[in-house]
Amino acid sequence: MVPWLGPEDPFPNVERALGADSGAPGLLAASADLLPSRLVDAYRHGIFPWYSDGQPVLWWSPDPRMILRPDEFKVSPSLKKTLKRVLRDSAWEIRVDANFAAVMRACANAPRRGQRGTWITTEVIDAYSTLHRIGDAHSVEAWCDGECVGGLYGVSLGTMFFGESMFAAVTDASKIALAALVAHLRRHGVALIDCQQNTAHLASLGGHEIARKAFVAHVRATVDAPRIPWRFDKHVLADLVTGGGAPPVV
């Protein structure tokens, strides 16, 4: 039985999450609240929320866990060509935290194959926006001709980044934002991006699954490290185009 968490109740050990033979593998607990303090505590333990309107807040820790190592990010020939174009075309920009809530809303409205509705509710946007204000959540945005055409957001604790969602209003815009994030994280020694669930899209970019035990161990070893800086622009993409490792952009 999935435990119900009161306002002061700690999360159960992730090993108590429902297994693969259940109807909801990875489901760990439920609660009525999505307080920012509980949200941060969840990430620190390898747990994330995922639920729909009308449901309680559902907390998950699946086994295995989908991750992307920045050093293993796959830049296909077509993506490399796109990144080169972005680097030389002044119409393209990468902005960081320019409009965090708008990125979340765009992710909420992005159509997804096989899904109806969104888990990015008003309550979720409010909670993550609070994390953004205290420096624990960030957006990476692809802009073209002064318009945000793609982006992503996630949670950054120490040297661990937890990816949440992406959107693209034009072809490859979310990949451009992800590539910029990957290049930035590589510069600052971030070894792993949490991708939560396995998708073919993430696998095509180098994502793969690891055991939950290994994932949680990595989270514990990294979330208390000093914060990495969150100021960079599109020039970090040169690292992926040339294979170099330029000094950090700060």
C-alpha positions in Angstrom: 0.0 0.0 0.0 1.3 3.4 -0.9 1.7 5.6 2.2 0.0 8.9 2.6 2.3 11.7 3.8 1.1 14.3 6.3 2.8 17.8 6.3 5.6 16.7 8.6 6.0 13.1 7.5 9.4 12.2 5.8 9.6 10.3 2.6 9.8 6.5 3.0 13.0 4.8 1.7 12.9 4.7 -2.1 13.3 0.9 -1.9 9.7 0.8 -0.8 8.4 2.1 -4.2 6.1 -0.2 -6.1 7.9 -2.7 -8.3 7.7 -3.6 -11.9 4.9 -6.1 -11.4 2.6 -3.4 -10.0 0.3 -1.2 -12.0 2.4 1.9 -11.1 6.1 0.9 -11.0 8.1 3.4 -9.1 5.2 5.0 -7.1 6.5 5.7 -3.6 4.0 7.9 -1.8 1.2 10.4 -2.0 0.4 13.7 -0.3 -1.9 16.6 -0.4 0.7 19.3 -0.7 3.5 20.3 -3.0 5.4 22.6 -0.7 8.7 23.9 -2.1 10.5 22.5 1.0 9.1 19.0 0.3 9.9 19.3 -3.4 13.6 20.1 -2.6 13.7 17.2 -0.1 12.3 14.9 -2.7 15.0 15.7 -5.3 17.7 15.3 -2.6 16.5 11.7 -2.2 16.0 10.8 -5.8 12.2 11.3 -5.8 10.1 13.5 -8.1 6.4 14.4 -8.3 4.2 13.4 -11.3 0.4 13.6 -11.2 -2.6 15.0 -13.0 -5.3 17.5 -12.0 -7.8 15.9 -9.6 -5.2 13.5 -8.2 -3.2 13.9 -5.0 0.5 14.7 -5.4 2.1 11.4 -6.4 5.8 10.9 -5.6 8.0 8.5 -7.7 11.3 6.8 -7.7 11.5 4.3 -10.5 14.0 1.5 -10.9 15.8 1.7 -13.3 16.2 5.4 -13.7 16.8 7.2 -17.1 19.8 9.5 -17.1 22.0 11.4 -19.6 25.7 11.9 -19.0 26.8 15.2 -20.5 30.0 13.5 -21.7 27.9 10.9 -23.6 25.6 13.4 -25.3 25.2 12.4 -29.0 25.6 15.1 -31.5 24.4 13.8 -34.8 25.7 15.3 -38.1 22.4 17.1 -38.6 22.4 18.5 -35.1 26.0 19.6 -35.4 25.0 21.4 -38.6 22.2 23.1 -36.7 24.4 24.2 -33.8 26.9 25.6 -36.3 24.1 27.7 -37.8 23.0 28.9 -34.4 26.5 29.9 -33.5 27.0 32.0 -36.7 23.5 33.5 -37.0 23.0 36.6 -34.8 19.2 36.0 -34.8 19.7 33.0 -32.5 20.4 33.4 -28.8 20.5 31.2 -25.7 19.1 32.9 -22.7 19.1 31.5 -19.1 16.3 32.2 -16.7 14.9 35.0 -18.9 11.3 33.8 -18.4 11.1 30.7 -16.3 7.4 30.6 -15.7 6.7 31.1 -19.5 8.9 28.1 -20.3 7.0 26.0 -17.8 3.7 27.1 -19.4 5.0 26.3 -22.9 6.1 22.8 -21.7 2.6 22.3 -20.2 1.0 23.2 -23.5 3.3 21.2 -25.7 1.5 18.3 -27.4 2.9 14.8 -26.5 2.2 11.6 -28.4 -0.1 9.3 -26.5 -0.8 11.8 -23.7 -3.9 14.0 -23.0 -3.6 16.9 -20.7 -0.5 17.8 -18.6 1.1 17.1 -15.3 2.4 20.7 -15.3 -0.5 22.2 -13.4 -0.8 25.7 -11.9 0.2 24.2 -8.6 3.3 22.7 -10.1 4.2 26.0 -11.9 3.8 27.9 -8.6 6.0 25.4 -6.7 8.8 25.3 -9.2 8.7 29.1 -9.6 9.4 29.3 -5.9 12.4 27.1 -6.4 13.5 29.3 -9.3 13.4 32.4 -7.1 15.7 30.8 -4.5 18.1 29.6 -7.1 17.3 25.9 -7.2 15.4 25.8 -10.6 16.5 27.1 -13.9 15.3 27.5 -17.5 17.5 27.3 -20.7 15.8 29.0 -23.6 16.4 29.1 -27.3 15.4 32.5 -28.8 15.2 33.4 -32.5 14.5 36.9 -33.8 13.5 38.0 -30.3 11.1 35.1 -29.7 11.5 32.2 -27.3 11.0 29.2 -29.7 12.2 26.3 -27.4 13.5 25.5 -24.0 13.7 23.4 -21.0 13.6 23.6 -17.2 14.8 21.6 -14.3 16.2 21.6 -10.7 19.9 22.2 -10.0 21.3 21.1 -6.6 25.0 21.2 -6.1 26.5 19.4 -9.1 23.3 17.5 -9.9 20.8 18.5 -12.5 17.3 17.1 -12.6 15.6 17.6 -16.0 11.9 18.2 -16.0 10.4 19.1 -19.4 11.2 20.6 -22.8 9.3 22.3 -25.6 9.9 23.3 -29.1 7.9 25.8 -31.2 10.2 25.3 -34.2 12.2 22.3 -35.4 15.2 21.3 -33.1 14.7 24.3 -30.7 14.5 22.0 -27.7 17.6 20.1 -28.8 19.5 23.4 -29.2 18.5 24.4 -25.6 19.5 20.9 -24.3 22.8 21.0 -26.2 23.6 24.4 -24.5 22.7 22.9 -21.1 24.9 19.9 -21.7 27.8 22.0 -22.8 27.4 24.2 -19.7 27.2 21.3 -17.3 30.3 19.7 -18.9 32.2 22.8 -18.2 31.3 22.7 -14.5 31.9 19.0 -13.9 28.2 17.9 -13.7 28.4 14.2 -14.5 24.8 13.2 -14.7 21.4 14.6 -15.7 18.3 13.0 -14.3 15.8 12.2 -17.1 13.3 10.3 -14.9 11.6 8.1 -17.5 12.9 6.2 -20.5 11.9 7.7 -23.9 13.1 6.9 -27.4 13.9 10.6 -27.9 16.3 10.8 -24.9 17.9 7.4 -25.8 18.6 8.9 -29.3 20.6 11.7 -27.6 22.6 9.3 -25.4 20.3 8.7 -22.5 20.2 5.3 -20.9 19.0 3.6 -17.7 20.9 2.9 -14.5 19.9 1.1 -11.4 18.0 3.2 -8.8 20.6 2.3 -6.2 23.4 3.8 -8.3 21.4 6.8 -9.1 20.5 7.6 -5.5 24.1 7.1 -4.5 25.2 9.7 -7.1 22.5 12.1 -6.0 23.7 11.9 -2.3 27.3 12.5 -3.4 26.5 15.6 -5.4 23.6 17.6 -4.1 25.6 19.2 -1.3 28.4 20.4 -3.5 28.7 24.2 -4.1 26.3 25.6 -6.6 27.4 25.9 -10.2 27.0 29.3 -11.9 24.0 29.9 -14.1 25.2 32.5 -16.6 26.0 31.4 -20.1 25.1 32.1 -23.7 25.1 30.3 -27.1 28.9 30.2 -27.3 29.0 27.2 -25.1 27.7 25.3 -28.1 31.2 25.6 -29.7 32.3 22.9 -27.2 30.0 20.4 -28.9 30.8 21.5 -32.4 34.6 21.4 -32.1 34.9 18.8 -29.3 36.9 21.3 -27.2 36.5 22.3 -23.6 36.8 26.0 -23.3 37.0 27.8 -19.9 33.7 28.3 -18.1 31.6 31.2 -19.2 30.8 33.2 -16.0 
